[in-house]
Amino acid sequence: MAAEFDHALDLDVTLVPMRRRHLRTVLRIESQVYPRPWTASLFMSELTMRTSRSYYVAKVGATVIGYSGTMLVGEDAHVTTIAVDPDWQRHKMATRLMINIARDAAERGAKHLTLEVRVSNAGAQEMYRAFGFHPAGIRKGYYIETNEDALVMWADDIDSPEYAQRLTTLEGRVPGTTTVERARP
């Protein structure tokens, strides 16, 4: 288990396009981190929309330890989900996934990234700010299960050289290696 590892440990992480075979583990993580988890059928539906969706899993060895999803609409990319197995949190997995989200979105023509985050989730908001996200509004009662508000955040100009440099800087702060296998068209 990851709990045995020191937080500064250099890990070799591989990000691969999410496939049906990953869903059992993805659903387990989903149920551990979200009060209202997505269903297998919802993930399957998302995975079929390859031109407008992008889903990746993070693996250490053969073990799926996190995942992310993005929906592309014109010049905007919306982060639909990002989650890390609780046993693997605090190992920069979400940072690795966010770097991939931003690069993948820019490669696919997006100029802006957006997401919603619980107003109470200060840790996630701090990470998103490091990626250049800024608050843009509140969605009242967005999280139905708790009636909690969502903070809407945006990052602009993700296709610029300055943003690419921001990602390179963030990547330099992540110990270990991250290998990304891009989806085939």
N, C-alpha and C positions, 0 to 999 in steps of 0.2 A: 504494500500500500504506500501511497505517496506520503502519508503521515510519518513514515520512517525517514524520509529524506530531509536534509537540511535545506532551508529556504534558498540558500545561495548556490545550490547544486546546479551544475551544468547539465541540462537535459537535452537530448536529441528528440525534437518534436517534428512530426510530419503532419502537414495539413493536406487532406485529400478531399476531393468532391464527395459529398454525402451520397450514399447509395442505400438501397433498401436493406442490404445486409447489415448496415450500421444502426438501423432503427431500434432494435431491442435495447441496445445500450443507450442510445439517445433518449428513448422514452423513460428509461430508468433514471437518467440524470434529470430529465425534464420534471419527473414526479418528485425528485428530491429538492429542486430549487424553486419551483413555481407552485403557488397555491392552487392555480387553475391550469394544469398542464395541457399542452396540445395533445391531440390524439394521433394514433398511427395514420389514420385516413387523412388528417389534415397535413401531416408531413408528406405523405405520398402524393397528395394533390399538389403541394408546393414543388416537389421534386419533378413533376411532369412539365412544369412551366419553365423550361431551361432558358428560353430567350429573355425572360424577364425576372428570373430568380437565380440566386447563387447561394448554395449551401455547402458548407465545409465541416469536416470533423477534424479535431486535433487528436493525434495518436502518439503515445509513447510505446514503442514496440508495436504490438498488435492490439493494444488496449486503447479504446476510444475514451478520452478524458474530457472532451468539450466539443462544442459545435457552435456554428453561427449561420445566420441566414440574412439575405439581403433581397429586397425587391427593387427593381429598376423601373423608373417611370420617367421617360425623357431624360433631362439632365439631372434628375434627382435619384439618389439611392437611399432607400429607407431600410434601416437595420430592423429586421423583423424579430430576430431572436439572437441571443448570445448567452451561453451558459457553460459553466465548468463544474465538473464533478466536485462535490464538497471536499473530498479527500485530496484533490489536486489544486484547490484554490490557494492563492498567495504564491504561485510559482510563475506568474506572468503569462498564464495561458490566455486570459482575456485580452491582454495586450497583443500577444501574437495573433489572435483571431482578428482583432480590430485593425492591425496593420494590414493583414490580408484583405479584410473587407474594403479598406480604403484603396488599396492598390488595384484590386479586382474591379471595383466600381469605376475608378478612373480609366482603367484599360477598356472598360465597356462603354465609355463615353459620358459618365456622370461628372458633373461639376460640383455637386453639393451632396452632403450626407445629412440625414436626419434620423432621429430616434426619439422614443419616449422612455423615460426612466422614472421610477417611483420618487416622489419628492423626499421620501425618507432615506433613500439609498445614496448617502453622501459619498461612500467609497466609489461607487460606479460613476457618479457625477464628477468626482475628482479625476478619474481616469479619462473620462470623455473630454474634460477641459484640456488635458495634456494633448489630446488629438485635435485641439482647436475648436471643439464644440462650444457654443455659447447658448444660454437660455433664450428661447424665443416665445414662450407662452406656457400656459397651464391648461391641461385638459381635466376639468373637474370630474371626479368620480370615475376616472378612466379604468381603474382596476376594480372591476365589479365585485369580486369576492371580498374586498376589504373597503370598498368605496373610497380608496385612496386616490389622490390626484396624481397626474403624470406631469412631469416637467418635459416640455418639448424642447429639444436642442438641435442646433444646426451647425455644421462645419461647411465653410464655403471655400471655393477655389481649390478643390482637392486635386484638380488636374494641373496645378501650377508647379513650377520648379521649387518654389518656397515650401509648398506642402510636401512634396517628395522629400525635401531635405528634413522636414519635421519628422517624417516617418523613418528616415534613415537614422536620425538622432535617437528616436524612441527605440528602434531596433537595436542600436548599439548598447542600450541599457538592459537588454534582456540576456541573461546568461545562457550559455549553451547554443544550440543551433536550431534553426527552423527551416525545414525544407518544404516547399510548396509544390504540389502536383496540380497543375491547372487542368480544368475540365476540358475535354475534347468537344469541339463544336458539333 
